[in-house]
Structure formats: C-alpha cells, structure tokens
C-alpha cells in the first residue's frame, strides 16, 4: 500500500500544471461513456499531434537490420538526460519514447539528425507538449493515434501507430508505441486500450512491433497483456538475458513484442537519467513463412 501511495503522489506532482488541449480531449476514449467504445485510430493532424516537417525524399528501412531504442524518458527532467539520449540515438532507425517532453533541446536534436517524428500530445505542461513520440530515419507511410482516459487523473494515455516502408517489399512495418493507462480501480480501461491497438494489428499484413511502457505492474494486467498480444495475436515478447527492464511491485512494465521479425541482438542499457532503463533491440525481417 505504501508503494502504491508513493506512486500516486509522484504522478500527482508530475502532472501538476498539466492541461489537456480540447482537440486531444475530444479524441480520447472515456470508458463507460455511451457510444465511446469505437476503435478509431485518429490520423495525425496538427491540432492534436506535433510532427516534424514532411520528409523530402523517400527512404526505406533496411530489412536486414532495424535498430530500435525504447525509453520512457521521465520527461527528460533528470540531469544529463538529453546528452545521454543523443549518445544512445546514434545509428538508430527507430526511437520509441514515452513521456517525451518537447523542449527546445530535444526538438533541435531531432532536427539536426534529420529525423522524421510524431509526438502524440497527451497534455501540455508549462505550455510544452508531452506524450508518446516515435522518431525514425525513414518517414512513416502513415500514422494515427488512439487515446484512453486515465480515470483517476482525467488525463489521457496515448498509443501512436506508425507504418514504415521496407526496402524491397510492398509491406510496411507497423510500430505501435504505447504508454498504457496506469492508475485505475479495475482493468477495464487497460484492456480497452490494448484491444483498440489490437484492432490495428489485425488489419496489418506485414511485420509488426509493439513497444513501450505498459504499466503492467500486476498479475492481472500482465495476464491481459499476454492474452491480447501473445495468445490472440501470436506475437512474441523480447526476453533479456542479463538485466530486466524496470519493474514495479515485482512486475516488469516495459516490454517489446514482435511478429514477422527475428531478434538479432537485444540489451537493457544502463542509465541514471530516467526512472526507466532504455531498451535496445536489433531486428531483422523474418522469412515470409515465419510471419
């Protein structure tokens, strides 16, 4: 109980002075609201997503090597975070971030690296957008956002679904970047958020990755997560040999799931600039028969 109260207090402090833009609010699912159970994934638009300039050239992911960095950045508020992020981001094809806080330093770095990116705004804090961000060396073929209201704090949690072209293939790679609903009295909102993401997975023919902070800090949440992604969608979870990602109440909360790919390398990286450890995975395109 003491641990839960500490988490609640930390969340309350972290979201102080947070405001939810109206365009974000009207696109956010509220569990239990009549007619609000649809699985719509709202196309990226300037009123609810902050994006890079449209890429001029058409580039493709190399199917033999796709490098992915996943990290809940703790809003980049810890000393030295930006410098460490810049170092870890070198030679990455995809950056999948939760609690991305779009201050000038982060925006300038993304621009210098000529990365394409979308940040699905969750709320603004001190007039700065925060949310899930997916950045890449390749412009997405499409991107859309789903949001689910976190009941206890009335703040959205977002899922950003992006699709990237693959060299030599007509298929695209789906990347689902999720920051899951956290503080709830039950699991209805948590399951709904995953089910809505699953609807996008079901309509995608190519390889797919779902990664992020799932807030899977209980047996019931882990069971739902495994049911939706592994049992029903036949995705695999990346397992780590040397070190586990962040755990809360003894349960890992950061995960990477995949299908239609193989894992070449994976590591949980050391860091003291966030309350979550960064995760690095190198994927390669699997044979069609394995997808």
N, C-alpha and C positions, 0 to 999 in steps of 0.2 A: 504494500500500500504506500509506503514511504517513497519508493521508487516512482510509482505512478504519479503521486502528488508532485514530485520534483519535475517530472516530465511536463505535467500540466502547467506548472509555474513557469518553466522555461519557455514553453510555447506561448504563454500569455505575454511574457516580456518580449519575446522575439517578434510578435505580431502587433506590438504597440504602435500606434500611429499608422496602422495599415488601412488603406481604403480600397474598395473594390470598384473599378470602373463600371459604369452602367452596362456597357456593351459586353463586359465579361459576365456580369450578374445574369443578364437575360439569356446567356448561353450556358448557364450552369444548371445541371440537374439537381432537383431537390427531392430526395426520396420521400415518397408518401404523398406528393402533390399530384392530384388527378391529371392525367394526360401528360405526365412528365417522365414516362418510363421509356421513351424512344432511345434508340442507339445512335442518333445522329452524330456524325463527326463533322464539325463546322469547318469549312475551308478557311485557310489562312486569309485574314483581312486586316488592314492597318488599324481598325478600331479595337481589335482585341488581341493582336499578335504584333510584336515588334520584330522586324526582319532586316536582313542585310539587303543591299541593292541587288537587283536581279543579275545573275552571272551572265557575262557576255558570250562565253564560249561553252560548248557542250563537251563535258568531260564525263568519264565513266569510272566506276570502281574496278580495280583490278581483281578478278575473281580468284586469283592465286594467293592474294594476301590483302586482307581487310583488317586494319588495326583500329581498335575501339578502346576509348577511355571513358569509364563511367564513374561519376563522382557527385555525391551530394556535397555542395561546396560551402554549406553553412553561411550562405550569403556573402562569401568572401570577406567576412568580418575579422578573421583571425590574422595576426601579424604574419606577413610574408606569404600570404596565400597567392596573390597574383604572380609573384616571381616564381613560385613553385609550379603553379598552373602553366605558365609559359614554358617552363622547362619540360614538364611532362607532356605537353601538347605537341612537341616536335615530332614530325613524321606520323601523326595520327590521321587516319582517314575520317573517323567519326568521333565527335565529342558529345557524350550524352550526360547532361548536367541537370541536377535538381537543386532547388534553391539558388538558381543563378540570379545574381543581383547586378543589373546592367548599369553599373557605374562607368564613368568615362574610361578608366584604365582597362576594363575588360573590353569595352566596345572598341577602343583604339587598337588593342592587341588583335582582335578578330579581323579588323580592317587591314592591319599591317600584314597579316598572314593570308589575306585574300580568301578568307573562308566564307562560305555561304552558311547562313544561320537563321533560325527562327526561335523566338522566345515566346512561349505561350503565357501571357500575363496571367498571374494568379491574383496579385494585388499590387498596389503601389505603396511604398514606404518611403516617407520623406521625398515623394514625387519621383522615386526611382522604381522602375518595373522589376518585379521578381517573379520567377516561375521556373518551369522546365525549359531547357534550351538544348537543341540539337544543332551542332555545327559540323561542317563537313568540307572536305576538299572538293566535293562534287555537288553541284546544285541539285536539289531534290526534284524529281519529276512531278511530285505533288506532296502536299502536306495538309493535315487537318488536325483539329483539336477537340477533345472531349473534356468536360469539366463536371465534377461532382462536388456538391456542397458538403463540407465537414460540419456535422450538426452542432457540435458543442461550441464552435467558434464562429460559425456562419461565414467561413472563408472557403473558397474553392480549392480543390486539388485537381491538377491537370494531367492529362495524357496527351502527348504530341505524337502523331503517327505520320512518319515521313517515308517516302518511297524513292529509292535511288537507282539510276540506270547502271547496268552491269555491262562491262565490255564483252562483246561477242554474244550477247544474249538479248532476247526480246523481253525477258522477265526483268523485274525490278526487285531490289532488296527492300523489304519492309523493316523499318526500325521504329519500335514503339518505346517511347521514353515516358516513364510513369513515376509520379510521386503520389503514392496511394493515400487515401483517406486514413487518418490516424486516430483521432480521439472520438470514439463513438461508444454508445452504451451497448450496441449489438454489432452484428456483422452485415446488416442489410446494405448499407452504403458501400462498404468494402467490396462485397460481392457484385453489386450493381456496376461499380466502376470497372471491375475485371470483366464482367460479362459484356459490357459495351465495347471494350477493347477487343474481346474475343470475336465480336461480330465483324470487326475489320479484318482480323486474322482469317476468318472463314471465307472472306471474299478475295483473298490474296493467293495467287497461284505460285508465286516464286518463293525464294528463301526468306526467312524472317527471323528477327531478333527482337526480344522484349527485355528491357533492362531498366534498372533504376532502384529507387528506394520504395520498397513495397510495404513498409511498416508492418511486416509480418511477425509481430512480437508475441504471438500466442499460438498455441497448438491449433485453435480453431481457424485462425487466419492462414496459417501455413497449409492446413488441410484444404481450404477453399482455393488457395493459390495453386496447389498441386492438382486439384481436381479440374480447374478451369484450363490450365496451360498444359499440364502433362497428361492427365488421364483422357481428357476430351480433345485436345489439340495435338497430342503426340510430340510436344516439344521436349527438349532435354534441358536440364539445368547444368550450367558450368560448375564443376566441382574444383576446389582448390586444395592442393596438397600441403602447402607449407604454412599457410595462415588463412584464417577465415575472415570474411568481411565483418562489418560491425554487427554486434549482437545486442539486443535489448531483452531483458528478462530471460537470457539464455537462448534466444532465438535469433538467427540471422535475419536482417531486414533488407540488405542489399543483395540483389540476385541478377543473374543474366540467364535468359532462356533462349533457345535457338532451334531452328529446324531447317533442313536443306543446306546445311553448312557442316564443316568439321572444325574442331578446335585444334589449332596448331600449337599455340602457347597461351598460357594464362598466368597472371600473377596478381596478388593483392599487394599494393605498394605501401611503403612506409610514409607517413605524413603526420605532422603535428599542427597543420594549418587548417584543419577542419575536424568536426566531431565524427566524420566518416572517413574511412580509408579509400583512396582511389583504387579502382579495379582496372586492370588492363587485360584485354583478350585479343589474340590474333586468330581470325577465322580464315578459312578457305572455302571456296564453293564446292559443295559435295557433288558427286555424280548424280545425274537425274534420278537414278533408281533408288537413291538414298533419301530422296526428299518426300 
